[in-house]
Amino acid sequence: MSDVTRAKHGRPVHHWRRDVVELAALFTAVAVADGVANLVGHGPDGPVLLSVSAVLLVATAGFHTWWSRRHGHAPPTSDTDARPRSEEPQAGPSELPSGVTAESALWRMRTTVKDAPGSLAALCAALAGHRVDILSLQTHPLGEDTVDEFLLRAPGSLAAAGITRAVALVGGSRTWIERADAHDLVDAPTRVLGLATRTALDAAELPLALRQLLGRCTIRSLPVASGNGGRGPEGVPLEGVLEDTVMRLRAPEGGVITVERPYLPFTPTEFARARALVELDARLGPRVPRGQDVLTLPEGNAITVRRADPGDLAAAKAMHERCSSRTLGMRYHGPVGDADRYLRHLLSPRFGRTLAVQTPSGRVVGLGHLLWDGDETEVALLIEDQWQRRGIGAELLGRLVAMAVEARCESVYAVTQASNTGMVAAMRGLGLPLDYQIEEGTLVITARLEGAATGTRVPSERYDERVARD
């Protein structure tokens, strides 16, 4: 049985050195005892040899105890301080998980080794030689080779280059490594089940779930071929296509979901996981969480904020008809006559999340969009003219940013014009670091979300949690 096979069956392969020593000590004790029994029974110096054997047994037991304490499962006794803040952006709670200290760092690493007996053991021994602890291990079979994916806890003084050099010396190739954070401490089955649950509750979660399942990647949804130049699923079989750093999957509503990760090729195991998540989404059909918040504006009017879906298409078109050409032009940055044809795309949960503002009579007077744009995220607002300047835009924007924070987006951007003072003021009101850029006369405002958890003026309770309870 190979080392990879043992790992699959739950064997703690990274403590093989301790097992070898224990077996060696046991065999030594048995051999000594057997030899002593023969000599005592057949030789004249039996009592002397018996005394010598007793000394040897005590020495063997002492060595075994010393080795077990030195190489046991527990971290070094000096590994007790608080971990310093990484220079790279980190997500997760401020409290450090158990076992992560100031003198240690978390790393995610992948390397390719031969699927042969002893290859994984040699890799684990090389890591142990640098006091690197293996917190979790996944294997991705590739025929003659195996991709091993590790979550490591290493001494803080050990750089990534030192880890990869040690791995290369024992046969690891195509090694990739990056800093990990507290989110990576969740074991793979638990993480996958959590992503499946989120996808089951909300169709808009599929792109986010794929991104969290596969790491940093770019996800694009291409609609079914149509007269406006869209591309459909031609050439993509039902089971999808895996091409090294690109996978293509048939979208549940038609079209194609393309996932790209140039820095790290996908494995067949990852492709199977992604395909299973998409199949789950297809079987459940269209779904958007139902629920609403009733808010009172400063002037006393009550409005309802809720998730929107394609069923709101007629109400959204009616709102377009009540909006001025100037308002539509600032939102869509093109001919006003083309505004209606964007709505079906914007209201689809496949491309993001939409919030609708509704009056007590049921009329939609505002829309806020959070759109998955590849590996970036766009926010956009449209408020009916007579409902502008009442705080609705700021309320929608705050909720959209809260959703982006929950989705672990690094930033959001808004495309507008310098004359759209309402949108500019709403972005400034977030209290986040902003970048401004002029592109062909259009103003692009980007808000960085690293401080959103504590610094932005967004609802303290996640919107989706309120929806789930309603």
Salt bridges, closest charged atoms under 4 A:
ASP3 OD1 - ARG6 NH2 1.92
ASP19 OD2 - ARG11 NH2 2.68
GLU22 OE2 - ARG18 NE 3.25
ASP133 OD2 - ARG153 NH2 3.02
ASP145 OD1 - LYS114 NZ 3.42
GLU149 OE2 - ARG108 NH2 3.99
GLU149 OE1 - ARG110 NH2 3.17
GLU149 OE1 - HIS140 NE2 3.12
GLU178 OE2 - ARG108 NH1 2.53
GLU178 OE1 - ARG216 NH1 2.32
ASP181 OD1 - HIS183 ND1 3.52
ASP181 OD2 - ARG408 NH2 3.97
ASP184 OD1 - ARG108 NE 3.71
ASP202 OD2 - ARG307 NH1 2.79
GLU205 OE1 - ARG198 NH2 2.64
GLU205 OE2 - ARG353 NH2 2.14
GLU243 OE1 - ARG248 NH1 2.63
GLU253 OE1 - ARG350 NE 3.09
GLU260 OE2 - ARG220 NH1 3.48
GLU270 OE2 - ARG110 NH2 2.41
GLU270 OE1 - ARG261 NH2 2.85
GLU279 OE2 - ARG283 NE 3.34
ASP281 OD1 - ARG287 NH2 2.72
ASP281 OD2 - ARG350 NH2 2.77
ASP293 OD2 - ARG399 NH1 2.95
ASP293 OD2 - ARG466 NE 2.68
GLU299 OE2 - ARG390 NH1 2.69
ASP309 OD2 - ARG290 NH2 2.55
ASP312 OD1 - ARG306 NH2 2.78
ASP338 OD1 - ARG341 NE 3.90
ASP340 OD1 - HIS320 ND1 2.75
GLU384 OE1 - ARG322 NE 3.02
GLU395 OE2 - ARG399 NE 2.53
GLU406 OE1 - ARG353 NH1 3.82
GLU406 OE2 - ARG462 NH1 3.24
ASP435 OD1 - ARG448 NH1 2.98
GLU450 OE2 - ARG448 NE 3.42
GLU461 OE2 - ARG469 NH2 2.55
ASP464 OD1 - ARG307 NH1 3.94
ASP464 OD2 - ARG353 NH1 3.26
GLU465 OE2 - ARG462 NH2 2.82
